[in-house]
Amino acid sequence: MIEIYHDRSHLNEVPSDIKAVLKTHKLLLDKDRRIQFCGMIVSDNQAHIFFPRNSTLATTASVKENASRLFVQAIYNFSLQSKAIKYADDDGAGFIGDSQLGLIISLLKDYQINGLYSHRLVESVFNSGKTNWSKTIAKSMAFPSKNGPLYFDTWGTKHSYSQDSEVTRIHAAIMKQLISRFGWLISGSLQVKELEQVPNPKSDKVPIQLSMLNKELQVTYSDRDIWLLTQLKRFISQQRGNKPVAEVMGLRSFHVMWEHMLCKVLKNTIEVNTLLPSPAYLMQNSDGTESIVDAKKNSQRTDIVLRRPYTDEYSVVDAKYYGASSIASVPAWADLVKQFFYVTALKTIIPDNSSVSNAFIFPGSESGPIRKVHMRDKSSGAVLDPEYPPITCYYVCPNDVMAHYVKNQKMEDLSELLFE
């Protein structure tokens, strides 16, 4: 069963046990007790999904599951993009449980493709199987022939696979647990009936199960089997008691992922950060001379810059994870100053006759209320567009962005709209 909510929802909108989990992981804004979390909390086989603010939430069970699966997959894909986190201009996304999420998804996918672990058996056989010539020569009588010695009796080996082993039982027990709690993360069927026929492990003690897996690793040579046994060890080592605890997987701050996804799904993006002017300081040297020193750490970094192909038309885009539903929830003055200045900075490195559009992209529906940002003279009331290029505001549903991001597709219409 899946319950869905929004990031920045009020704490009163979630069940009491989920409130406790949110508090434990410091996923609340102290000011007004609103949730600050995008991701999922799974407790007692029920998933609680916290979508980005202003997302369109599903109503039917099947649509909820599909939307939730897509959302979690997007988070997982983003967690693999280390550069997006490393070079962020802030404290980053604040991942919680991303390694555990990757482990769960990989174990589910492996089981869907390969099924249960099979123990490899090697059996000595007589007059069957693959001939072991060294053993046959040592144990059997040879009869002379024109073409050399002839052996009527041969010794050989027979290879077979068995799922009647303790390691198979451990694997099955883990998959039962994962499918009951996280099976909805994987599209397509999972072989649940196969698992029901496998007995429980003889022991549920972590040290004993780890010992069994280590023993199996010593006689395993298949790359897939070695990988699986290693992942099962990792999963067991992370367990805390026999009763499953609430799993928390997601992001404390979605704004870094919002920027990253938009950068990936927009067409005709270009890299200009290395070309933009950087601040330099005139320094007094110890010998009385002066020199100018660049402050590279303080260099400008735009969010997204687009260039329409074969033209001198540019667009400077800032991905803003604001509510933007009223004047009370719009970008602050510092955000506006940076956006106005990005246009000024870009004009120093592009041809003089170029046109530059200025844009904010907020999460939400296309009918969002904020249309443009102007600077206005207080005395005359006139807008100062020549001095402060107006910022056009666009709203895009996070679900649409995530769908394109996961499928590695471009948002053609939005990309073209940003030049207008």
TITOR-72552 format. One record per atom (N, C-alpha, C): x, y, z. Coordinates in steps of 0.2 Angstrom, whole numbers, padded with zeros to 4 digits, always signed. Layout:
BEGIN
XYZ/...
END
This chain:
BEGIN
+0004-0006+0000/+0000+0000+0000/+0004+0006+0000/+0003+0011-0004/+0007+0017-0005/+0002+0023-0003/+0005+0027+0002/+0002+0034+0004/+0007+0039+0001/+0004+0045-0002/+0008+0050-0005/+0007+0057-0002/+0012+0061-0001/+0012+0067+0002/+0016+0072-0002/+0017+0078+0000/+0021+0083-0003/+0027+0085+0001/+0033+0086-0002/+0038+0090+0002/+0035+0097+0004/+0037+0099+0010/+0034+0105+0013/+0027+0105+0016/+0024+0099+0016/+0018+0098+0019/+0018+0099+0026/+0012+0101+0029/+0012+0102+0037/+0013+0095+0040/+0016+0095+0046/+0017+0089+0050/+0011+0085+0051/+0006+0089+0052/-0001+0086+0054/-0004+0082+0049/-0001+0082+0043/-0004+0078+0037/-0002+0071+0037/+0003+0069+0041/+0006+0062+0041/+0004+0058+0048/+0004+0052+0047/+0003+0048+0053/+0008+0049+0059/+0006+0047+0065/+0010+0048+0071/+0017+0044+0070/+0017+0038+0068/+0023+0034+0068/+0028+0037+0062/+0025+0040+0057/+0029+0043+0052/+0032+0050+0055/+0028+0053+0059/+0030+0059+0062/+0037+0058+0066/+0036+0052+0070/+0042+0050+0074/+0048+0049+0070/+0048+0046+0064/+0053+0044+0060/+0056+0051+0057/+0052+0056+0055/+0054+0062+0052/+0058+0066+0057/+0055+0066+0064/+0059+0069+0069/+0066+0066+0070/+0066+0060+0070/+0072+0056+0072/+0078+0058+0067/+0076+0059+0060/+0080+0060+0055/+0081+0068+0054/+0078+0072+0058/+0078+0079+0057/+0076+0082+0050/+0070+0079+0048/+0067+0081+0042/+0062+0086+0043/+0062+0090+0047/+0057+0095+0048/+0060+0102+0048/+0056+0107+0046/+0058+0114+0046/+0055+0116+0053/+0060+0118+0058/+0058+0120+0064/+0053+0126+0065/+0054+0130+0060/+0050+0137+0060/+0042+0135+0060/+0040+0131+0056/+0033+0130+0056/+0031+0123+0056/+0036+0118+0057/+0034+0111+0058/+0032+0108+0051/+0035+0110+0046/+0034+0108+0039/+0039+0103+0038/+0037+0098+0034/+0042+0092+0032/+0047+0095+0026/+0053+0093+0027/+0058+0095+0022/+0061+0088+0020/+0058+0085+0015/+0060+0078+0013/+0057+0076+0007/+0061+0074+0002/+0058+0070-0004/+0061+0063-0004/+0057+0059-0005/+0059+0052-0005/+0053+0047-0002/+0056+0042+0001/+0051+0037+0004/+0053+0034+0011/+0048+0033+0015/+0048+0030+0021/+0044+0024+0021/+0047+0018+0022/+0044+0011+0022/+0043+0009+0029/+0037+0008+0031/+0036+0005+0038/+0030+0000+0038/+0032-0005+0041/+0027-0011+0041/+0024-0012+0035/+0028-0013+0030/+0026-0015+0023/+0022-0010+0019/+0021-0004+0022/+0018+0002+0019/+0023+0007+0017/+0022+0010+0011/+0027+0015+0008/+0023+0022+0009/+0027+0027+0012/+0025+0033+0012/+0029+0037+0007/+0027+0040+0002/+0031+0044-0003/+0030+0051-0002/+0035+0055-0002/+0035+0062-0001/+0038+0065-0008/+0033+0067-0012/+0035+0070-0019/+0037+0077-0018/+0040+0080-0023/+0043+0087-0023/+0037+0091-0023/+0038+0097-0020/+0032+0102-0019/+0029+0104-0026/+0023+0105-0026/+0019+0107-0032/+0018+0101-0037/+0020+0095-0035/+0019+0090-0040/+0012+0088-0040/+0009+0085-0046/+0003+0083-0047/+0002+0076-0044/-0002+0075-0039/-0002+0069-0035/-0007+0064-0038/-0005+0058-0039/-0010+0053-0042/-0016+0051-0037/-0021+0048-0040/-0027+0046-0035/-0028+0039-0035/-0028+0035-0041/-0029+0028-0041/-0023+0024-0039/-0024+0018-0037/-0018+0014-0034/-0013+0013-0039/-0015+0011-0045/-0010+0009-0050/-0006+0015-0052/-0009+0021-0053/-0006+0027-0055/-0001+0029-0049/-0003+0028-0043/+0001+0030-0037/+0008+0026-0038/+0007+0019-0039/+0013+0015-0039/+0017+0017-0045/+0015+0018-0051/+0019+0020-0056/+0023+0026-0055/+0019+0031-0052/+0022+0038-0051/+0027+0037-0046/+0026+0033-0040/+0031+0032-0035/+0037+0028-0037/+0036+0023-0042/+0042+0020-0044/+0046+0024-0048/+0043+0028-0053/+0047+0033-0057/+0051+0038-0052/+0048+0040-0047/+0051+0045-0043/+0057+0042-0039/+0056+0036-0036/+0062+0033-0033/+0067+0031-0038/+0065+0029-0044/+0071+0028-0049/+0075+0034-0050/+0071+0040-0051/+0074+0046-0052/+0079+0048-0047/+0077+0047-0040/+0082+0048-0035/+0088+0044-0035/+0087+0037-0037/+0092+0033-0037/+0097+0035-0043/+0094+0037-0048/+0099+0039-0054/+0103+0045-0052/+0099+0049-0048/+0103+0056-0046/+0108+0054-0041/+0107+0049-0037/+0112+0047-0032/+0119+0045-0035/+0118+0042-0041/+0124+0040-0045/+0128+0045-0048/+0125+0051-0048/+0128+0057-0052/+0132+0061-0046/+0138+0058-0045/+0142+0061-0040/+0144+0068-0041/+0145+0070-0047/+0148+0077-0049/+0142+0082-0048/+0136+0080-0049/+0130+0084-0047/+0130+0087-0040/+0133+0082-0036/+0133+0084-0029/+0139+0087-0027/+0145+0085-0029/+0151+0087-0028/+0152+0095-0029/+0149+0097-0035/+0151+0104-0037/+0145+0109-0035/+0140+0106-0031/+0134+0111-0029/+0137+0117-0026/+0133+0122-0026/+0135+0129-0023/+0133+0129-0016/+0130+0124-0013/+0127+0124-0006/+0129+0118-0003/+0125+0116+0002/+0127+0110+0006/+0125+0103+0003/+0123+0104-0003/+0121+0097-0007/+0114+0095-0005/+0113+0089-0008/+0106+0086-0008/+0104+0083-0001/+0109+0081+0003/+0108+0078+0010/+0105+0071+0009/+0108+0067+0005/+0105+0060+0004/+0105+0056+0011/+0099+0052+0011/+0098+0048+0017/+0097+0041+0013/+0101+0036+0016/+0099+0029+0013/+0100+0028+0006/+0104+0032+0003/+0105+0031-0005/+0109+0024-0006/+0114+0022-0002/+0117+0016-0003/+0113+0010-0002/+0108+0011+0003/+0103+0005+0005/+0098+0005-0001/+0096+0010-0004/+0092+0010-0009/+0095+0007-0015/+0101+0008-0017/+0104+0005-0022/+0105-0003-0021/+0106-0005-0015/+0107-0012-0013/+0100-0015-0015/+0095-0012-0012/+0088-0015-0013/+0086-0016-0020/+0087-0011-0024/+0085-0011-0031/+0089-0016-0035/+0096-0017-0033/+0100-0021-0037/+0098-0028-0035/+0097-0030-0029/+0095-0037-0027/+0088-0039-0030/+0083-0034-0030/+0077-0036-0034/+0078-0037-0041/+0082-0033-0044/+0083-0034-0052/+0087-0040-0053/+0091-0042-0049/+0095-0048-0050/+0091-0054-0049/+0086-0054-0044/+0082-0060-0043/+0077-0060-0049/+0074-0054-0051/+0070-0054-0057/+0073-0058-0063/+0079-0057-0064/+0083-0059-0070/+0085-0066-0069/+0088-0068-0063/+0092-0074-0062/+0089-0079-0058/+0084-0077-0054/+0080-0081-0049/+0085-0083-0043/+0083-0088-0040/+0087-0090-0033/+0094-0092-0035/+0098-0092-0029/+0105-0094-0030/+0104-0102-0030/+0109-0104-0034/+0109-0112-0035/+0116-0114-0033/+0117-0119-0029/+0123-0122-0026/+0126-0126-0032/+0132-0125-0034/+0135-0129-0039/+0138-0136-0036/+0136-0141-0038/+0138-0148-0036/+0143-0151-0041/+0148-0154-0039/+0153-0158-0043/+0153-0165-0041/+0151-0170-0045/+0150-0177-0043/+0154-0182-0047/+0158-0186-0044/+0162-0191-0048/+0157-0197-0050/+0158-0198-0057/+0153-0203-0060/+0157-0208-0064/+0154-0214-0065/+0158-0220-0069/+0154-0221-0075/+0158-0221-0081/+0156-0222-0087/+0150-0217-0089/+0150-0211-0087/+0146-0205-0089/+0149-0199-0087/+0146-0193-0089/+0148-0187-0088/+0155-0185-0092/+0158-0180-0090/+0164-0178-0094/+0170-0182-0091/+0174-0185-0096/+0179-0190-0094/+0185-0186-0091/+0187-0189-0085/+0193-0186-0081/+0198-0191-0083/+0202-0189-0088/+0207-0194-0091/+0213-0196-0086/+0215-0191-0082/+0220-0193-0078/+0218-0198-0073/+0212-0198-0070/+0209-0203-0066/+0207-0209-0069/+0205-0209-0076/+0204-0215-0079/+0210-0219-0081/+0215-0215-0083/+0222-0219-0084/+0224-0222-0078/+0223-0219-0072/+0226-0222-0066/+0222-0228-0063/+0216-0228-0065/+0211-0233-0062/+0209-0238-0067/+0209-0237-0073/+0206-0242-0078/+0211-0245-0082/+0209-0251-0084/+0214-0255-0088/+0213-0253-0095/+0219-0252-0099/+0220-0250-0106/+0220-0256-0110/+0217-0256-0116/+0218-0261-0121/+0221-0259-0127/+0226-0262-0130/+0230-0259-0136/+0225-0259-0142/+0226-0254-0146/+0223-0254-0153/+0227-0250-0157/+0225-0250-0164/+0229-0247-0169/+0230-0239-0167/+0225-0236-0165/+0225-0229-0163/+0227-0227-0156/+0230-0232-0153/+0233-0231-0146/+0228-0235-0141/+0230-0233-0134/+0226-0237-0129/+0219-0235-0129/+0215-0241-0128/+0207-0240-0128/+0205-0242-0121/+0201-0237-0118/+0198-0238-0111/+0190-0239-0112/+0188-0245-0110/+0181-0247-0110/+0178-0244-0103/+0181-0243-0098/+0178-0240-0092/+0182-0233-0091/+0178-0228-0090/+0180-0221-0089/+0177-0218-0082/+0181-0214-0080/+0179-0210-0074/+0178-0203-0076/+0173-0200-0073/+0172-0193-0075/+0169-0189-0070/+0167-0183-0071/+0163-0178-0067/+0157-0176-0070/+0152-0175-0065/+0146-0172-0068/+0144-0166-0063/+0142-0161-0067/+0141-0154-0064/+0133-0153-0063/+0131-0151-0058/+0124-0150-0057/+0123-0144-0052/+0117-0142-0052/+0115-0136-0048/+0109-0138-0043/+0110-0136-0037/+0105-0138-0032/+0103-0131-0028/+0096-0131-0027/+0093-0125-0023/+0091-0128-0016/+0094-0134-0015/+0092-0136-0008/+0099-0135-0004/+0100-0129-0002/+0106-0127+0002/+0104-0121+0007/+0108-0121+0012/+0107-0115+0017/+0108-0109+0014/+0112-0108+0009/+0113-0101+0006/+0107-0099+0001/+0104-0104-0002/+0098-0103-0006/+0092-0101-0001/+0092-0104+0005/+0087-0102+0010/+0088-0095+0012/+0094-0093+0013/+0096-0086+0016/+0093-0081+0010/+0095-0083+0004/+0093-0079-0002/+0086-0078-0002/+0082-0084-0001/+0075-0083-0002/+0072-0079+0004/+0074-0080+0010/+0072-0076+0015/+0073-0069+0014/+0078-0067+0012/+0080-0060+0011/+0075-0057+0005/+0074-0061+0000/+0070-0059-0006/+0062-0058-0004/+0060-0063+0001/+0053-0063+0003/+0052-0056+0007/+0057-0054+0011/+0057-0048+0015/+0057-0042+0010/+0061-0042+0005/+0062-0036+0001/+0056-0035-0004/+0053-0041-0006/+0047-0041-0011/+0041-0038-0007/+0040-0040-0001/+0035-0038+0003/+0035-0031+0004/+0041-0028+0005/+0041-0021+0007/+0043-0016+0001/+0047-0019-0004/+0049-0015-0010/+0048-0018-0017/+0044-0023-0017/+0043-0026-0024/+0040-0021-0029/+0036-0016-0026/+0033-0012-0031/+0038-0007-0035/+0044-0007-0032/+0049-0003-0036/+0051-0006-0042/+0050-0012-0043/+0052-0016-0050/+0046-0017-0054/+0046-0014-0060/+0041-0016-0065/+0042-0023-0068/+0036-0026-0069/+0037-0033-0071/+0036-0038-0066/+0035-0044-0067/+0034-0049-0062/+0040-0052-0058/+0039-0054-0052/+0044-0057-0048/+0041-0064-0046/+0046-0069-0046/+0044-0075-0045/+0042-0077-0037/+0036-0075-0035/+0035-0075-0028/+0033-0083-0026/+0030-0087-0030/+0028-0094-0029/+0035-0098-0028/+0040-0096-0031/+0046-0100-0030/+0049-0099-0023/+0048-0093-0021/+0051-0092-0014/+0047-0095-0009/+0040-0096-0010/+0036-0099-0005/+0037-0106-0004/+0040-0110-0009/+0042-0117-0008/+0049-0118-0005/+0052-0113-0003/+0059-0113+0000/+0058-0113+0008/+0061-0118+0011/+0060-0117+0019/+0065-0111+0021/+0063-0109+0027/+0067-0104+0031/+0074-0106+0032/+0079-0102+0033/+0085-0104+0035/+0085-0107+0042/+0090-0112+0043/+0090-0116+0049/+0092-0111+0055/+0095-0105+0053/+0097-0101+0059/+0096-0094+0056/+0093-0089+0060/+0092-0082+0058/+0097-0078+0062/+0103-0081+0065/+0108-0077+0068/+0113-0074+0063/+0114-0068+0063/+0118-0064+0058/+0125-0068+0058/+0129-0069+0063/+0135-0072+0062/+0135-0079+0059/+0130-0083+0060/+0130-0089+0057/+0128-0089+0050/+0124-0084+0048/+0122-0083+0041/+0128-0080+0037/+0132-0076+0040/+0138-0073+0037/+0143-0078+0036/+0144-0083+0041/+0149-0088+0040/+0147-0093+0034/+0140-0094+0033/+0138-0098+0028/+0140-0095+0021/+0139-0089+0021/+0140-0085+0014/+0147-0085+0013/+0151-0084+0018/+0159-0084+0017/+0161-0090+0015/+0159-0096+0018/+0161-0102+0016/+0159-0104+0009/+0153-0101+0006/+0151-0102-0001/+0155-0098-0005/+0157-0092-0003/+0162-0088-0007/+0168-0092-0009/+0171-0096-0004/+0177-0099-0005/+0177-0104-0011/+0171-0107-0013/+0171-0112-0018/+0167-0109-0024/+0166-0103-0025/+0162-0100-0030/+0167-0096-0035/+0166-0097-0041/+0170-0094-0046/+0166-0089-0051/+0159-0090-0051/+0155-0086-0056/+0155-0079-0054/+0156-0074-0058/+0156-0067-0057/+0149-0065-0054/+0143-0068-0057/+0137-0066-0054/+0136-0069-0047/+0138-0075-0046/+0137-0078-0039/+0141-0074-0034/+0147-0073-0036/+0152-0069-0031/+0148-0062-0029/+0146-0059-0034/+0143-0052-0033/+0137-0053-0029/+0132-0058-0030/+0126-0059-0026/+0128-0061-0019/+0133-0066-0018/+0134-0067-0011/+0137-0061-0007/+0141-0057-0011/+0144-0051-0007/+0138-0046-0005/+0133-0046-0010/+0128-0041-0008/+0123-0044-0003/+0122-0050-0003/+0118-0053+0003/+0122-0052+0010/+0128-0053+0010/+0132-0052+0016/+0131-0044+0018/+0132-0040+0013/+0131-0033+0015/+0124-0031+0018/+0119-0035+0015/+0112-0033+0017/+0111-0036+0024/+0113-0042+0025/+0113-0045+0032/+0117-0041+0037/+0122-0039+0035/+0126-0035+0040/+0123-0028+0042/+0118-0026+0038/+0115-0020+0040/+0109-0020+0044/+0107-0027+0045/+0100-0028+0048/+0101-0027+0056/+0096-0024+0059/+0096-0022+0066/+0090-0026+0069/+0091-0032+0071/+0086-0036+0074/+0082-0040+0069/+0078-0044+0072/+0073-0048+0067/+0067-0044+0064/+0065-0039+0068/+0059-0035+0065/+0062-0030+0061/+0059-0029+0055/+0061-0024+0050/+0060-0017+0053/+0064-0012+0052/+0063-0006+0055/+0061-0001+0049/+0059+0005+0051/+0057+0010+0046/+0063+0012+0041/+0062+0011+0035/+0068+0013+0030/+0066+0020+0028/+0071+0024+0028/+0071+0031+0025/+0076+0032+0020/+0073+0034+0014/+0078+0034+0008/+0076+0040+0004/+0080+0045+0003/+0078+0051-0001/+0083+0057+0000/+0080+0063+0000/+0084+0069+0000/+0081+0074+0005/+0086+0077+0009/+0083+0082+0013/+0082+0088+0009/+0085+0090+0004/+0084+0096+0000/+0084+0094-0007/+0078+0095-0010/+0077+0093-0017/+0080+0098-0022/+0082+0104-0020/+0083+0109-0025/+0089+0107-0029/+0094+0104-0027/+0100+0102-0031/+0098+0097-0036/+0094+0092-0034/+0091+0087-0039/+0087+0091-0044/+0083+0096-0042/+0079+0100-0047/+0083+0103-0052/+0088+0106-0050/+0093+0109-0055/+0096+0104-0060/+0099+0099-0057/+0102+0094-0060/+0097+0090-0066/+0091+0089-0064/+0087+0086-0069/+0085+0090-0074/+0084+0097-0073/+0082+0101-0078/+0088+0102-0083/+0094+0102-0080/+0100+0103-0084/+0100+0097-0089/+0098+0091-0087/+0099+0085-0091/+0093+0085-0096/+0087+0088-0095/+0082+0087-0100/+0081+0092-0104/+0084+0098-0103/+0084+0104-0108/+0088+0103-0114/+0086+0105-0120/+0090+0104-0126/+0095+0110-0126/+0100+0109-0130/+0105+0114-0132/+0108+0118-0126/+0109+0115-0121/+0113+0118-0115/+0120+0118-0117/+0124+0124-0115/+0131+0125-0116/+0134+0126-0109/+0141+0125-0109/+0145+0126-0103/+0149+0133-0104/+0147+0137-0100/+0150+0144-0100/+0154+0146-0093/+0153+0142-0088/+0156+0144-0082/+0163+0145-0082/+0167+0141-0086/+0174+0142-0086/+0176+0148-0090/+0171+0151-0094/+0173+0157-0098/+0171+0164-0094/+0166+0163-0090/+0164+0169-0086/+0169+0173-0083/+0169+0180-0082/+0174+0184-0078/+0174+0181-0071/+0179+0182-0068/+0180+0180-0061/+0183+0186-0057/+0181+0186-0051/+0184+0192-0047/+0191+0192-0046/+0194+0197-0046/+0202+0198-0045/+0203+0204-0040/+0208+0202-0035/+0209+0207-0030/+0216+0210-0031/+0217+0217-0030/+0223+0220-0031/+0226+0220-0024/+0232+0216-0024/+0236+0215-0018/+0242+0219-0017/+0244+0221-0011/+0250+0224-0009/+0255+0219-0007/+0260+0218-0011/+0265+0213-0010/+0270+0216-0004/+0274+0211-0001/+0279+0213+0004/+0284+0217+0002/+0286+0217-0005/+0291+0221-0008/+0289+0228-0010/+0283+0230-0008/+0280+0236-0010/+0277+0236-0017/+0277+0231-0021/+0274+0231-0028/+0267+0229-0027/+0263+0229-0032/+0256+0227-0032/+0255+0222-0037/+0250+0217-0036/+0248+0212-0041/+0241+0210-0040/+0238+0208-0046/+0231+0206-0046/+0231+0199-0045/+0227+0196-0040/+0226+0189-0039/+0219+0187-0040/+0218+0182-0044/+0211+0179-0045/+0208+0175-0039/+0202+0176-0038/+0199+0173-0032/+0195+0167-0036/+0198+0162-0038/+0194+0157-0042/+0189+0153-0038/+0189+0153-0031/+0184+0150-0028/+0177+0154-0028/+0178+0160-0029/+0172+0165-0029/+0170+0166-0036/+0172+0162-0041/+0170+0163-0048/+0162+0162-0049/+0159+0165-0054/+0152+0164-0055/+0151+0157-0058/+0145+0155-0056/+0142+0148-0058/+0135+0149-0060/+0133+0149-0066/+0126+0149-0068/+0123+0142-0068/+0117+0142-0067/+0113+0136-0067/+0113+0132-0074/+0110+0135-0078/+0109+0133-0085/+0109+0138-0090/+0113+0137-0096/+0113+0142-0101/+0112+0138-0107/+0107+0140-0112/+0105+0137-0118/+0107+0142-0124/+0109+0139-0129/+0110+0143-0135/+0106+0139-0141/+0102+0143-0144/+0098+0141-0150/+0103+0139-0156/+0103+0133-0158/+0108+0131-0164/+0108+0136-0169/+0114+0137-0172/+0115+0141-0178/+0113+0149-0177/+0112+0151-0171/+0110+0158-0170/+0114+0161-0164/+0113+0167-0163/+0116+0171-0157/+0110+0172-0152/+0106+0167-0151/+0101+0168-0146/+0102+0164-0140/+0102+0167-0134/+0104+0163-0128/+0099+0164-0123/+0099+0159-0118/+0094+0159-0113/+0098+0157-0106/+0097+0162-0101/+0100+0160-0095/+0094+0158-0090/+0095+0152-0088/+0089+0148-0084/+0092+0147-0077/+0088+0148-0072/+0089+0147-0065/+0083+0142-0063/+0085+0136-0061/+0080+0131-0058/+0079+0133-0051/+0073+0135-0049/+0071+0138-0043/+0066+0133-0039/+0068+0130-0034/+0063+0126-0030/+0060+0129-0025/+0056+0134-0027/+0051+0138-0023/+0044+0136-0024/+0040+0138-0019/+0033+0137-0020/+0030+0142-0025/+0032+0148-0025/+0030+0153-0031/+0023+0153-0032/+0019+0152-0026/+0012+0153-0027/+0009+0160-0025/+0013+0164-0022/+0011+0171-0021/+0018+0175-0019/+0017+0181-0018/+0023+0185-0017/+0026+0183-0011/+0023+0179-0006/+0026+0177+0000/+0031+0171-0001/+0031+0168-0007/+0035+0162-0008/+0039+0163-0015/+0041+0169-0016/+0045+0170-0023/+0052+0170-0021/+0057+0170-0026/+0064+0171-0024/+0066+0177-0021/+0071+0177-0016/+0073+0182-0013/+0077+0187-0017/+0079+0193-0014/+0083+0198-0018/+0090+0195-0020/+0093+0191-0016/+0099+0189-0018/+0099+0184-0024/+0093+0181-0025/+0092+0177-0031/+0091+0181-0037/+0088+0187-0036/+0087+0191-0042/+0093+0194-0044/+0097+0197-0039/+0103+0200-0041/+0108+0195-0045/+0108+0189-0043/+0113+0184-0047/+0110+0183-0054/+0103+0183-0054/+0101+0182-0061/+0102+0187-0066/+0100+0194-0063/+0102+0199-0067/+0109+0200-0069/+0113+0198-0065/+0121+0199-0066/+0123+0193-0071/+0120+0187-0070/+0122+0182-0075/+0121+0184-0082/+0116+0188-0084/+0115+0190-0091/+0120+0195-0092/+0122+0200-0088/+0127+0205-0089/+0134+0201-0090/+0135+0196-0086/+0142+0192-0087/+0142+0188-0093/+0136+0185-0095/+0136+0181-0102/+0137+0186-0108/+0135+0192-0107/+0136+0197-0113/+0143+0199-0114/+0147+0198-0109/+0154+0199-0110/+0158+0194-0114/+0155+0188-0115/+0159+0183-0119/+0155+0180-0125/+0149+0184-0127/+0146+0182-0133/+0146+0188-0138/+0144+0187-0144/+0144+0193-0149/+0140+0198-0147/+0141+0204-0149/+0138+0210-0147/+0130+0210-0149/+0129+0208-0154/+0122+0208-0157/+0118+0202-0154/+0120+0198-0149/+0116+0193-0147/+0110+0195-0143/+0105+0191-0142/+0100+0192-0138/+0100+0187-0132/+0098+0189-0126/+0099+0184-0120/+0092+0185-0117/+0089+0179-0116/+0083+0178-0112/+0084+0176-0105/+0080+0178-0100/+0081+0177-0093/+0075+0173-0090/+0077+0168-0087/+0071+0164-0085/+0072+0160-0078/+0066+0160-0074/+0066+0155-0068/+0061+0149-0070/+0063+0143-0068/+0059+0138-0068/+0057+0135-0061/+0050+0136-0060/+0048+0133-0053/+0044+0127-0054/+0044+0123-0049/+0040+0117-0049/+0032+0118-0049/+0028+0115-0053/+0021+0117-0053/+0017+0116-0059/+0011+0118-0060/+0008+0118-0066/+0009+0124-0070/+0007+0123-0076/+0008+0129-0081/+0004+0135-0079/-0001+0134-0075/-0005+0140-0073/-0003+0144-0067/+0004+0143-0065/+0007+0146-0060/+0006+0154-0060/+0005+0157-0054/+0003+0165-0055/+0009+0169-0056/+0015+0168-0055/+0020+0172-0056/+0022+0172-0064/+0022+0177-0067/+0023+0177-0074/+0030+0180-0076/+0032+0186-0073/+0038+0189-0074/+0041+0193-0068/+0047+0194-0068/+0050+0198-0063/+0053+0204-0066/+0051+0210-0064/+0053+0217-0066/+0056+0220-0061/+0061+0225-0062/+0063+0230-0057/+0059+0236-0059/+0056+0240-0054/+0052+0246-0055/+0055+0252-0051/+0055+0257-0054/+0057+0264-0051/+0051+0266-0046/+0053+0267-0040/+0048+0268-0035/+0045+0275-0036/+0048+0280-0038/+0045+0286-0039/+0040+0287-0045/+0042+0284-0051/+0038+0285-0057/+0034+0279-0058/+0036+0273-0055/+0032+0267-0056/+0034+0263-0063/+0039+0266-0067/+0041+0263-0073/+0045+0257-0072/+0045+0252-0076/+0049+0246-0076/+0056+0248-0079/+0061+0245-0076/+0068+0247-0078/+0071+0241-0082/+0067+0239-0088/+0069+0233-0091/+0076+0234-0095/+0077+0240-0098/+0084+0240-0101/+0090+0239-0096/+0089+0241-0090/+0094+0241-0085/+0094+0234-0082/+0088+0231-0081/+0087+0225-0077/+0083+0220-0082/+0086+0216-0086/+0082+0212-0091/+0077+0208-0087/+0070+0208-0089/+0065+0205-0085/+0066+0197-0085/+0064+0194-0079/+0065+0187-0079/+0058+0184-0080/+0058+0180-0085/+0051+0176-0087/+0051+0170-0082/+0045+0169-0079/+0044+0163-0075/+0040+0157-0078/+0043+0151-0078/+0039+0146-0080/+0038+0141-0075/+0033+0137-0075/+0031+0132-0071/+0031+0125-0074/+0034+0120-0071/+0034+0113-0074/+0033+0108-0069/+0029+0103-0070/+0027+0098-0065/+0033+0094-0064/+0036+0093-0058/+0041+0088-0057/+0041+0081-0060/+0034+0079-0060/+0033+0072-0062/+0035+0072-0070/+0034+0077-0074/+0036+0077-0081/+0043+0077-0082/+0046+0081-0077/+0054+0082-0078/+0057+0075-0076/+0054+0072-0071/+0057+0065-0069/+0056+0060-0074/+0050+0060-0077/+0049+0055-0083/+0054+0056-0088/+0055+0062-0090/+0060+0063-0096/+0067+0061-0093/+0069+0063-0087/+0076+0062-0084/+0077+0054-0084/+0072+0050-0081/+0073+0043-0080/+0074+0040-0087/+0070+0042-0092/+0070+0039-0099/+0076+0042-0103/+0080+0047-0101/+0085+0051-0104/+0082+0054-0110/+0077+0058-0110/+0074+0061-0115/+0074+0069-0114/+0073+0072-0119/+0073+0080-0119/+0066+0083-0119/+0065+0088-0116/+0059+0092-0116/+0059+0097-0121/+0057+0095-0127/+0058+0099-0133/+0054+0106-0132/+0048+0105-0131/+0044+0111-0131/+0046+0116-0125/+0048+0114-0120/+0050+0119-0114/+0057+0122-0117/+0061+0118-0120/+0068+0121-0122/+0067+0126-0127/+0062+0125-0131/+0061+0130-0136/+0057+0137-0133/+0053+0135-0128/+0049+0141-0125/+0054+0146-0122/+0059+0143-0119/+0064+0147-0115/+0067+0153-0119/+0067+0152-0126/+0070+0157-0130/+0065+0163-0132/+0059+0162-0130/+0054+0167-0131/+0054+0172-0126/
END
